[in-house]
Amino acid sequence: MGRLIVIGIVVLLVVWLLRRALAGPRAAGKSPEQAGELKGDLVACAHCGVNLPRLEARSAGGRFYCSEEHWRLGPRDG
Ligand SMILES: [Zn+2]
């Protein structure tokens, strides 16, 4: 009886560790909400004004752009 309880606890521990190991990479990559938190705040494209995560934006001269095309075109108002 006591051994069954110990085996049960060990199984629960292994399942918990596996779920933690599987959840780690997902939290860093695929969940939009959690990825947004990890990537920090949003920035606006200086050309078209669309919001995107700072790490996905191209930056030049303290401004951010949503794509290479808008990065080449530069700020719309400048
Ligand atoms: Zn843009």
PDB file of the backbone (N, CA, C, O) and the ligand in Angstrom, with CONECT records:
HET     ZN  A 101       1
ATOM      1  N   MET A   1       0.830  -1.203   0.000  1.00  0.00           N
ATOM      2  CA  MET A   1       0.000   0.000   0.000  1.00  0.00           C
ATOM      3  C   MET A   1       0.866   1.255   0.000  1.00  0.00           C
ATOM      4  O   MET A   1       0.635   2.178  -0.781  1.00  0.00           O
ATOM      5  N   GLY A   2       1.867   1.282   0.883  1.00  0.00           N
ATOM      6  CA  GLY A   2       2.778   2.426   0.940  1.00  0.00           C
ATOM      7  C   GLY A   2       3.554   2.605  -0.345  1.00  0.00           C
ATOM      8  O   GLY A   2       3.782   3.731  -0.786  1.00  0.00           O
ATOM      9  N   ARG A   3       3.970   1.479  -0.960  1.00  0.00           N
ATOM     10  CA  ARG A   3       4.741   1.568  -2.208  1.00  0.00           C
ATOM     11  C   ARG A   3       3.887   2.153  -3.323  1.00  0.00           C
ATOM     12  O   ARG A   3       4.387   2.913  -4.152  1.00  0.00           O
ATOM     13  N   LEU A   4       2.605   1.807  -3.352  1.00  0.00           N
ATOM     14  CA  LEU A   4       1.716   2.353  -4.386  1.00  0.00           C
ATOM     15  C   LEU A   4       1.656   3.874  -4.298  1.00  0.00           C
ATOM     16  O   LEU A   4       1.668   4.570  -5.313  1.00  0.00           O
ATOM     17  N   ILE A   5       1.590   4.375  -3.066  1.00  0.00           N
ATOM     18  CA  ILE A   5       1.531   5.833  -2.888  1.00  0.00           C
ATOM     19  C   ILE A   5       2.821   6.477  -3.401  1.00  0.00           C
ATOM     20  O   ILE A   5       2.788   7.495  -4.092  1.00  0.00           O
ATOM     21  N   VAL A   6       3.971   5.859  -3.045  1.00  0.00           N
ATOM     22  CA  VAL A   6       5.259   6.403  -3.509  1.00  0.00           C
ATOM     23  C   VAL A   6       5.327   6.390  -5.028  1.00  0.00           C
ATOM     24  O   VAL A   6       5.744   7.370  -5.645  1.00  0.00           O
ATOM     25  N   ILE A   7       4.907   5.253  -5.644  1.00  0.00           N
ATOM     26  CA  ILE A   7       4.931   5.172  -7.114  1.00  0.00           C
ATOM     27  C   ILE A   7       4.029   6.240  -7.715  1.00  0.00           C
ATOM     28  O   ILE A   7       4.380   6.871  -8.712  1.00  0.00           O
ATOM     29  N   GLY A   8       2.846   6.444  -7.095  1.00  0.00           N
ATOM     30  CA  GLY A   8       1.928   7.474  -7.578  1.00  0.00           C
ATOM     31  C   GLY A   8       2.556   8.855  -7.530  1.00  0.00           C
ATOM     32  O   GLY A   8       2.434   9.634  -8.475  1.00  0.00           O
ATOM     33  N   ILE A   9       3.228   9.156  -6.428  1.00  0.00           N
ATOM     34  CA  ILE A   9       3.879  10.469  -6.296  1.00  0.00           C
ATOM     35  C   ILE A   9       4.978  10.630  -7.350  1.00  0.00           C
ATOM     36  O   ILE A   9       5.110  11.689  -7.963  1.00  0.00           O
ATOM     37  N   VAL A  10       5.759   9.572  -7.552  1.00  0.00           N
ATOM     38  CA  VAL A  10       6.837   9.643  -8.550  1.00  0.00           C
ATOM     39  C   VAL A  10       6.261   9.871  -9.940  1.00  0.00           C
ATOM     40  O   VAL A  10       6.781  10.685 -10.702  1.00  0.00           O
ATOM     41  N   VAL A  11       5.181   9.151 -10.276  1.00  0.00           N
ATOM     42  CA  VAL A  11       4.551   9.330 -11.586  1.00  0.00           C
ATOM     43  C   VAL A  11       4.058  10.772 -11.747  1.00  0.00           C
ATOM     44  O   VAL A  11       4.262  11.394 -12.790  1.00  0.00           O
ATOM     45  N   LEU A  12       3.412  11.291 -10.709  1.00  0.00           N
ATOM     46  CA  LEU A  12       2.932  12.676 -10.773  1.00  0.00           C
ATOM     47  C   LEU A  12       4.089  13.651 -10.961  1.00  0.00           C
ATOM     48  O   LEU A  12       3.981  14.605 -11.732  1.00  0.00           O
ATOM     49  N   LEU A  13       5.197  13.415 -10.259  1.00  0.00           N
ATOM     50  CA  LEU A  13       6.367  14.279 -10.398  1.00  0.00           C
ATOM     51  C   LEU A  13       6.907  14.247 -11.826  1.00  0.00           C
ATOM     52  O   LEU A  13       7.219  15.291 -12.399  1.00  0.00           O
ATOM     53  N   VAL A  14       7.018  13.032 -12.405  1.00  0.00           N
ATOM     54  CA  VAL A  14       7.548  12.898 -13.768  1.00  0.00           C
ATOM     55  C   VAL A  14       6.628  13.614 -14.755  1.00  0.00           C
ATOM     56  O   VAL A  14       7.098  14.330 -15.639  1.00  0.00           O
ATOM     57  N   VAL A  15       5.313  13.419 -14.602  1.00  0.00           N
ATOM     58  CA  VAL A  15       4.363  14.096 -15.498  1.00  0.00           C
ATOM     59  C   VAL A  15       4.497  15.613 -15.372  1.00  0.00           C
ATOM     60  O   VAL A  15       4.476  16.334 -16.369  1.00  0.00           O
ATOM     61  N   TRP A  16       4.634  16.086 -14.132  1.00  0.00           N
ATOM     62  CA  TRP A  16       4.746  17.535 -13.891  1.00  0.00           C
ATOM     63  C   TRP A  16       6.009  18.089 -14.540  1.00  0.00           C
ATOM     64  O   TRP A  16       5.990  19.150 -15.165  1.00  0.00           O
ATOM     65  N   LEU A  17       7.126  17.339 -14.378  1.00  0.00           N
ATOM     66  CA  LEU A  17       8.387  17.798 -14.973  1.00  0.00           C
ATOM     67  C   LEU A  17       8.303  17.790 -16.493  1.00  0.00           C
ATOM     68  O   LEU A  17       8.801  18.709 -17.142  1.00  0.00           O
ATOM     69  N   LEU A  18       7.675  16.755 -17.075  1.00  0.00           N
ATOM     70  CA  LEU A  18       7.536  16.684 -18.526  1.00  0.00           C
ATOM     71  C   LEU A  18       6.688  17.849 -19.038  1.00  0.00           C
ATOM     72  O   LEU A  18       7.024  18.477 -20.042  1.00  0.00           O
ATOM     73  N   ARG A  19       5.584  18.130 -18.337  1.00  0.00           N
ATOM     74  CA  ARG A  19       4.723  19.237 -18.769  1.00  0.00           C
ATOM     75  C   ARG A  19       5.465  20.562 -18.686  1.00  0.00           C
ATOM     76  O   ARG A  19       5.311  21.423 -19.552  1.00  0.00           O
ATOM     77  N   ARG A  20       6.269  20.721 -17.644  1.00  0.00           N
ATOM     78  CA  ARG A  20       7.064  21.953 -17.529  1.00  0.00           C
ATOM     79  C   ARG A  20       8.065  22.053 -18.671  1.00  0.00           C
ATOM     80  O   ARG A  20       8.227  23.120 -19.264  1.00  0.00           O
ATOM     81  N   ALA A  21       8.742  20.942 -18.986  1.00  0.00           N
ATOM     82  CA  ALA A  21       9.745  20.942 -20.050  1.00  0.00           C
ATOM     83  C   ALA A  21       9.091  21.237 -21.396  1.00  0.00           C
ATOM     84  O   ALA A  21       9.673  21.933 -22.228  1.00  0.00           O
ATOM     85  N   LEU A  22       7.879  20.710 -21.617  1.00  0.00           N
ATOM     86  CA  LEU A  22       7.189  20.952 -22.888  1.00  0.00           C
ATOM     87  C   LEU A  22       6.635  22.366 -22.953  1.00  0.00           C
ATOM     88  O   LEU A  22       6.594  22.963 -24.029  1.00  0.00           O
ATOM     89  N   ALA A  23       6.210  22.910 -21.826  1.00  0.00           N
ATOM     90  CA  ALA A  23       5.593  24.232 -21.822  1.00  0.00           C
ATOM     91  C   ALA A  23       6.621  25.334 -22.001  1.00  0.00           C
ATOM     92  O   ALA A  23       6.282  26.406 -22.501  1.00  0.00           O
ATOM     93  N   GLY A  24       7.860  25.103 -21.611  1.00  0.00           N
ATOM     94  CA  GLY A  24       8.886  26.149 -21.681  1.00  0.00           C
ATOM     95  C   GLY A  24       9.080  26.716 -23.076  1.00  0.00           C
ATOM     96  O   GLY A  24       8.871  27.912 -23.276  1.00  0.00           O
ATOM     97  N   PRO A  25       9.476  25.889 -24.063  1.00  0.00           N
ATOM     98  CA  PRO A  25       9.695  26.396 -25.419  1.00  0.00           C
ATOM     99  C   PRO A  25       8.451  27.027 -26.015  1.00  0.00           C
ATOM    100  O   PRO A  25       8.556  28.024 -26.728  1.00  0.00           O
ATOM    101  N   ARG A  26       7.261  26.469 -25.741  1.00  0.00           N
ATOM    102  CA  ARG A  26       6.033  27.041 -26.276  1.00  0.00           C
ATOM    103  C   ARG A  26       5.831  28.459 -25.763  1.00  0.00           C
ATOM    104  O   ARG A  26       5.462  29.354 -26.524  1.00  0.00           O
ATOM    105  N   ALA A  27       6.071  28.659 -24.482  1.00  0.00           N
ATOM    106  CA  ALA A  27       5.884  29.992 -23.899  1.00  0.00           C
ATOM    107  C   ALA A  27       6.823  30.981 -24.555  1.00  0.00           C
ATOM    108  O   ALA A  27       6.482  32.155 -24.704  1.00  0.00           O
ATOM    109  N   ALA A  28       8.011  30.522 -24.952  1.00  0.00           N
ATOM    110  CA  ALA A  28       8.982  31.434 -25.540  1.00  0.00           C
ATOM    111  C   ALA A  28       8.669  31.704 -27.005  1.00  0.00           C
ATOM    112  O   ALA A  28       9.076  32.736 -27.538  1.00  0.00           O
ATOM    113  N   GLY A  29       7.947  30.788 -27.675  1.00  0.00           N
ATOM    114  CA  GLY A  29       7.822  30.950 -29.110  1.00  0.00           C
ATOM    115  C   GLY A  29       6.420  31.115 -29.658  1.00  0.00           C
ATOM    116  O   GLY A  29       6.185  32.036 -30.440  1.00  0.00           O
ATOM    117  N   LYS A  30       5.470  30.257 -29.279  1.00  0.00           N
ATOM    118  CA  LYS A  30       4.275  30.150 -30.110  1.00  0.00           C
ATOM    119  C   LYS A  30       3.038  30.847 -29.549  1.00  0.00           C
ATOM    120  O   LYS A  30       2.196  31.292 -30.330  1.00  0.00           O
ATOM    121  N   SER A  31       2.897  30.960 -28.243  1.00  0.00           N
ATOM    122  CA  SER A  31       1.709  31.618 -27.706  1.00  0.00           C
ATOM    123  C   SER A  31       1.790  33.125 -27.914  1.00  0.00           C
ATOM    124  O   SER A  31       2.709  33.762 -27.399  1.00  0.00           O
ATOM    125  N   PRO A  32       0.862  33.705 -28.648  1.00  0.00           N
ATOM    126  CA  PRO A  32       0.961  35.141 -28.964  1.00  0.00           C
ATOM    127  C   PRO A  32       0.977  36.014 -27.724  1.00  0.00           C
ATOM    128  O   PRO A  32       1.761  36.959 -27.645  1.00  0.00           O
ATOM    129  N   GLU A  33       0.111  35.709 -26.740  1.00  0.00           N
ATOM    130  CA  GLU A  33       0.054  36.559 -25.559  1.00  0.00           C
ATOM    131  C   GLU A  33       1.357  36.508 -24.780  1.00  0.00           C
ATOM    132  O   GLU A  33       1.912  37.548 -24.426  1.00  0.00           O
ATOM    133  N   GLN A  34       1.850  35.300 -24.509  1.00  0.00           N
ATOM    134  CA  GLN A  34       3.069  35.179 -23.724  1.00  0.00           C
ATOM    135  C   GLN A  34       4.271  35.666 -24.518  1.00  0.00           C
ATOM    136  O   GLN A  34       5.183  36.256 -23.940  1.00  0.00           O
ATOM    137  N   ALA A  35       4.298  35.435 -25.824  1.00  0.00           N
ATOM    138  CA  ALA A  35       5.398  35.925 -26.647  1.00  0.00           C
ATOM    139  C   ALA A  35       5.441  37.448 -26.612  1.00  0.00           C
ATOM    140  O   ALA A  35       6.516  38.048 -26.568  1.00  0.00           O
ATOM    141  N   GLY A  36       4.262  38.068 -26.631  1.00  0.00           N
ATOM    142  CA  GLY A  36       4.219  39.521 -26.552  1.00  0.00           C
ATOM    143  C   GLY A  36       4.827  40.036 -25.263  1.00  0.00           C
ATOM    144  O   GLY A  36       5.532  41.045 -25.255  1.00  0.00           O
ATOM    145  N   GLU A  37       4.548  39.335 -24.171  1.00  0.00           N
ATOM    146  CA  GLU A  37       5.125  39.768 -22.909  1.00  0.00           C
ATOM    147  C   GLU A  37       6.641  39.642 -22.936  1.00  0.00           C
ATOM    148  O   GLU A  37       7.351  40.514 -22.435  1.00  0.00           O
ATOM    149  N   LEU A  38       7.132  38.564 -23.518  1.00  0.00           N
ATOM    150  CA  LEU A  38       8.571  38.349 -23.538  1.00  0.00           C
ATOM    151  C   LEU A  38       9.262  39.335 -24.474  1.00  0.00           C
ATOM    152  O   LEU A  38      10.388  39.755 -24.208  1.00  0.00           O
ATOM    153  N   LYS A  39       8.610  39.700 -25.551  1.00  0.00           N
ATOM    154  CA  LYS A  39       9.246  40.571 -26.524  1.00  0.00           C
ATOM    155  C   LYS A  39       9.158  42.037 -26.130  1.00  0.00           C
ATOM    156  O   LYS A  39       9.787  42.885 -26.764  1.00  0.00           O
ATOM    157  N   GLY A  40       8.397  42.345 -25.103  1.00  0.00           N
ATOM    158  CA  GLY A  40       8.319  43.730 -24.669  1.00  0.00           C
ATOM    159  C   GLY A  40       7.219  44.474 -25.388  1.00  0.00           C
ATOM    160  O   GLY A  40       6.276  43.868 -25.896  1.00  0.00           O
ATOM    161  N   ASP A  41       7.338  45.792 -25.432  1.00  0.00           N
ATOM    162  CA  ASP A  41       6.231  46.608 -25.896  1.00  0.00           C
ATOM    163  C   ASP A  41       6.193  46.708 -27.422  1.00  0.00           C
ATOM    164  O   ASP A  41       7.121  46.306 -28.123  1.00  0.00           O
ATOM    165  N   LEU A  42       5.095  47.254 -27.894  1.00  0.00           N
ATOM    166  CA  LEU A  42       4.908  47.431 -29.319  1.00  0.00           C
ATOM    167  C   LEU A  42       5.476  48.770 -29.762  1.00  0.00           C
ATOM    168  O   LEU A  42       5.510  49.734 -28.996  1.00  0.00           O
ATOM    169  N   VAL A  43       5.918  48.811 -31.007  1.00  0.00           N
ATOM    170  CA  VAL A  43       6.373  50.079 -31.580  1.00  0.00           C
ATOM    171  C   VAL A  43       5.572  50.329 -32.858  1.00  0.00           C
ATOM    172  O   VAL A  43       5.066  49.387 -33.469  1.00  0.00           O
ATOM    173  N   ALA A  44       5.459  51.573 -33.254  1.00  0.00           N
ATOM    174  CA  ALA A  44       4.711  51.925 -34.451  1.00  0.00           C
ATOM    175  C   ALA A  44       5.672  52.149 -35.610  1.00  0.00           C
ATOM    176  O   ALA A  44       6.719  52.777 -35.451  1.00  0.00           O
ATOM    177  N   CYS A  45       5.300  51.625 -36.785  1.00  0.00           N
ATOM    178  CA  CYS A  45       6.093  51.854 -37.980  1.00  0.00           C
ATOM    179  C   CYS A  45       6.066  53.351 -38.310  1.00  0.00           C
ATOM    180  O   CYS A  45       5.000  53.964 -38.348  1.00  0.00           O
ATOM    181  N   ALA A  46       7.251  53.933 -38.549  1.00  0.00           N
ATOM    182  CA  ALA A  46       7.323  55.372 -38.823  1.00  0.00           C
ATOM    183  C   ALA A  46       6.752  55.703 -40.198  1.00  0.00           C
ATOM    184  O   ALA A  46       6.481  56.869 -40.486  1.00  0.00           O
ATOM    185  N   HIS A  47       6.566  54.700 -41.050  1.00  0.00           N
ATOM    186  CA  HIS A  47       6.049  54.969 -42.395  1.00  0.00           C
ATOM    187  C   HIS A  47       4.537  54.786 -42.476  1.00  0.00           C
ATOM    188  O   HIS A  47       3.830  55.672 -42.955  1.00  0.00           O
ATOM    189  N   CYS A  48       4.037  53.638 -42.009  1.00  0.00           N
ATOM    190  CA  CYS A  48       2.607  53.358 -42.158  1.00  0.00           C
ATOM    191  C   CYS A  48       1.866  53.352 -40.826  1.00  0.00           C
ATOM    192  O   CYS A  48       0.635  53.335 -40.811  1.00  0.00           O
ATOM    193  N   GLY A  49       2.591  53.365 -39.701  1.00  0.00           N
ATOM    194  CA  GLY A  49       1.945  53.490 -38.396  1.00  0.00           C
ATOM    195  C   GLY A  49       1.462  52.184 -37.800  1.00  0.00           C
ATOM    196  O   GLY A  49       0.868  52.199 -36.722  1.00  0.00           O
ATOM    197  N   VAL A  50       1.693  51.037 -38.462  1.00  0.00           N
ATOM    198  CA  VAL A  50       1.239  49.763 -37.918  1.00  0.00           C
ATOM    199  C   VAL A  50       2.056  49.411 -36.674  1.00  0.00           C
ATOM    200  O   VAL A  50       3.252  49.694 -36.605  1.00  0.00           O
ATOM    201  N   ASN A  51       1.391  48.787 -35.687  1.00  0.00           N
ATOM    202  CA  ASN A  51       2.080  48.392 -34.461  1.00  0.00           C
ATOM    203  C   ASN A  51       2.637  46.989 -34.598  1.00  0.00           C
ATOM    204  O   ASN A  51       1.975  46.096 -35.127  1.00  0.00           O
ATOM    205  N   LEU A  52       3.863  46.798 -34.116  1.00  0.00           N
ATOM    206  CA  LEU A  52       4.461  45.469 -34.141  1.00  0.00           C
ATOM    207  C   LEU A  52       5.443  45.364 -32.983  1.00  0.00           C
ATOM    208  O   LEU A  52       5.908  46.382 -32.470  1.00  0.00           O
ATOM    209  N   PRO A  53       5.769  44.111 -32.556  1.00  0.00           N
ATOM    210  CA  PRO A  53       6.725  43.950 -31.456  1.00  0.00           C
ATOM    211  C   PRO A  53       8.070  44.578 -31.797  1.00  0.00           C
ATOM    212  O   PRO A  53       8.523  44.524 -32.941  1.00  0.00           O
ATOM    213  N   ARG A  54       8.701  45.171 -30.793  1.00  0.00           N
ATOM    214  CA  ARG A  54       9.957  45.876 -31.006  1.00  0.00           C
ATOM    215  C   ARG A  54      11.021  44.972 -31.631  1.00  0.00           C
ATOM    216  O   ARG A  54      11.788  45.415 -32.486  1.00  0.00           O
ATOM    217  N   LEU A  55      11.069  43.695 -31.202  1.00  0.00           N
ATOM    218  CA  LEU A  55      12.114  42.808 -31.695  1.00  0.00           C
ATOM    219  C   LEU A  55      11.898  42.415 -33.152  1.00  0.00           C
ATOM    220  O   LEU A  55      12.837  41.977 -33.816  1.00  0.00           O
ATOM    221  N   GLU A  56      10.651  42.568 -33.666  1.00  0.00           N
ATOM    222  CA  GLU A  56      10.395  42.236 -35.069  1.00  0.00           C
ATOM    223  C   GLU A  56      10.528  43.454 -35.964  1.00  0.00           C
ATOM    224  O   GLU A  56      10.469  43.334 -37.187  1.00  0.00           O
ATOM    225  N   ALA A  57      10.705  44.622 -35.370  1.00  0.00           N
ATOM    226  CA  ALA A  57      10.766  45.849 -36.154  1.00  0.00           C
ATOM    227  C   ALA A  57      12.201  46.118 -36.603  1.00  0.00           C
ATOM    228  O   ALA A  57      13.166  45.726 -35.946  1.00  0.00           O
ATOM    229  N   ARG A  58      12.307  46.800 -37.744  1.00  0.00           N
ATOM    230  CA  ARG A  58      13.609  47.314 -38.172  1.00  0.00           C
ATOM    231  C   ARG A  58      13.748  48.725 -37.617  1.00  0.00           C
ATOM    232  O   ARG A  58      12.793  49.502 -37.629  1.00  0.00           O
ATOM    233  N   SER A  59      14.919  49.043 -37.139  1.00  0.00           N
ATOM    234  CA  SER A  59      15.100  50.362 -36.554  1.00  0.00           C
ATOM    235  C   SER A  59      16.194  51.114 -37.285  1.00  0.00           C
ATOM    236  O   SER A  59      17.179  50.524 -37.730  1.00  0.00           O
ATOM    237  N   ALA A  60      16.017  52.421 -37.407  1.00  0.00           N
ATOM    238  CA  ALA A  60      17.020  53.291 -38.019  1.00  0.00           C
ATOM    239  C   ALA A  60      16.798  54.699 -37.500  1.00  0.00           C
ATOM    240  O   ALA A  60      15.685  55.223 -37.560  1.00  0.00           O
ATOM    241  N   GLY A  61      17.845  55.303 -36.995  1.00  0.00           N
ATOM    242  CA  GLY A  61      17.755  56.679 -36.521  1.00  0.00           C
ATOM    243  C   GLY A  61      16.738  56.879 -35.424  1.00  0.00           C
ATOM    244  O   GLY A  61      16.102  57.930 -35.356  1.00  0.00           O
ATOM    245  N   GLY A  62      16.568  55.875 -34.550  1.00  0.00           N
ATOM    246  CA  GLY A  62      15.626  56.006 -33.446  1.00  0.00           C
ATOM    247  C   GLY A  62      14.186  55.778 -33.860  1.00  0.00           C
ATOM    248  O   GLY A  62      13.287  55.914 -33.031  1.00  0.00           O
ATOM    249  N   ARG A  63      13.937  55.432 -35.127  1.00  0.00           N
ATOM    250  CA  ARG A  63      12.588  55.126 -35.580  1.00  0.00           C
ATOM    251  C   ARG A  63      12.484  53.641 -35.892  1.00  0.00           C
ATOM    252  O   ARG A  63      13.488  52.959 -36.096  1.00  0.00           O
ATOM    253  N   PHE A  64      11.240  53.155 -35.925  1.00  0.00           N
ATOM    254  CA  PHE A  64      11.015  51.735 -36.184  1.00  0.00           C
ATOM    255  C   PHE A  64      10.167  51.571 -37.429  1.00  0.00           C
ATOM    256  O   PHE A  64       9.319  52.410 -37.732  1.00  0.00           O
ATOM    257  N   TYR A  65      10.403  50.484 -38.147  1.00  0.00           N
ATOM    258  CA  TYR A  65       9.667  50.211 -39.378  1.00  0.00           C
ATOM    259  C   TYR A  65       9.179  48.772 -39.368  1.00  0.00           C
ATOM    260  O   TYR A  65       9.814  47.893 -38.785  1.00  0.00           O
ATOM    261  N   CYS A  66       8.023  48.537 -40.032  1.00  0.00           N
ATOM    262  CA  CYS A  66       7.411  47.218 -39.996  1.00  0.00           C
ATOM    263  C   CYS A  66       8.060  46.272 -41.001  1.00  0.00           C
ATOM    264  O   CYS A  66       7.983  45.057 -40.825  1.00  0.00           O
ATOM    265  N   SER A  67       8.685  46.782 -42.029  1.00  0.00           N
ATOM    266  CA  SER A  67       9.224  45.929 -43.079  1.00  0.00           C
ATOM    267  C   SER A  67      10.450  46.586 -43.698  1.00  0.00           C
ATOM    268  O   SER A  67      10.718  47.769 -43.487  1.00  0.00           O
ATOM    269  N   GLU A  68      11.186  45.790 -44.465  1.00  0.00           N
ATOM    270  CA  GLU A  68      12.380  46.323 -45.118  1.00  0.00           C
ATOM    271  C   GLU A  68      12.006  47.411 -46.118  1.00  0.00           C
ATOM    272  O   GLU A  68      12.741  48.382 -46.298  1.00  0.00           O
ATOM    273  N   GLU A  69      10.841  47.235 -46.775  1.00  0.00           N
ATOM    274  CA  GLU A  69      10.397  48.227 -47.751  1.00  0.00           C
ATOM    275  C   GLU A  69      10.179  49.583 -47.092  1.00  0.00           C
ATOM    276  O   GLU A  69      10.650  50.609 -47.584  1.00  0.00           O
ATOM    277  N   HIS A  70       9.459  49.576 -45.970  1.00  0.00           N
ATOM    278  CA  HIS A  70       9.198  50.852 -45.278  1.00  0.00           C
ATOM    279  C   HIS A  70      10.467  51.401 -44.648  1.00  0.00           C
ATOM    280  O   HIS A  70      10.627  52.614 -44.513  1.00  0.00           O
ATOM    281  N   TRP A  71      11.376  50.500 -44.261  1.00  0.00           N
ATOM    282  CA  TRP A  71      12.667  50.937 -43.724  1.00  0.00           C
ATOM    283  C   TRP A  71      13.442  51.712 -44.799  1.00  0.00           C
ATOM    284  O   TRP A  71      14.079  52.722 -44.500  1.00  0.00           O
ATOM    285  N   ARG A  72      13.384  51.233 -46.056  1.00  0.00           N
ATOM    286  CA  ARG A  72      14.059  51.934 -47.155  1.00  0.00           C
ATOM    287  C   ARG A  72      13.363  53.241 -47.475  1.00  0.00           C
ATOM    288  O   ARG A  72      14.018  54.248 -47.743  1.00  0.00           O
ATOM    289  N   LEU A  73      12.011  53.229 -47.448  1.00  0.00           N
ATOM    290  CA  LEU A  73      11.273  54.441 -47.793  1.00  0.00           C
ATOM    291  C   LEU A  73      11.433  55.530 -46.748  1.00  0.00           C
ATOM    292  O   LEU A  73      11.388  56.717 -47.072  1.00  0.00           O
ATOM    293  N   GLY A  74      11.622  55.128 -45.483  1.00  0.00           N
ATOM    294  CA  GLY A  74      11.819  56.109 -44.427  1.00  0.00           C
ATOM    295  C   GLY A  74      10.502  56.649 -43.898  1.00  0.00           C
ATOM    296  O   GLY A  74       9.430  56.206 -44.308  1.00  0.00           O
ATOM    297  N   PRO A  75      10.589  57.621 -42.972  1.00  0.00           N
ATOM    298  CA  PRO A  75       9.368  58.177 -42.377  1.00  0.00           C
ATOM    299  C   PRO A  75       8.497  58.858 -43.421  1.00  0.00           C
ATOM    300  O   PRO A  75       8.995  59.549 -44.310  1.00  0.00           O
ATOM    301  N   ARG A  76       7.180  58.653 -43.298  1.00  0.00           N
ATOM    302  CA  ARG A  76       6.272  59.215 -44.287  1.00  0.00           C
ATOM    303  C   ARG A  76       6.218  60.758 -44.179  1.00  0.00           C
ATOM    304  O   ARG A  76       6.055  61.458 -45.179  1.00  0.00           O
ATOM    305  N   ASP A  77       6.356  61.253 -42.962  1.00  0.00           N
ATOM    306  CA  ASP A  77       6.248  62.705 -42.772  1.00  0.00           C
ATOM    307  C   ASP A  77       7.589  63.397 -42.813  1.00  0.00           C
ATOM    308  O   ASP A  77       7.675  64.591 -42.525  1.00  0.00           O
ATOM    309  N   GLY A  78       8.651  62.669 -43.168  1.00  0.00           N
ATOM    310  CA  GLY A  78       9.945  63.318 -43.150  1.00  0.00           C
ATOM    311  C   GLY A  78      10.594  63.153 -44.458  1.00  0.00           C
ATOM    312  O   GLY A  78      11.710  63.632 -44.658  1.00  0.00           O
TER     313      GLY A  78
HETATM  314 ZN    ZN A 101       5.158  50.137 -42.263  1.00  0.00          ZN2+
END
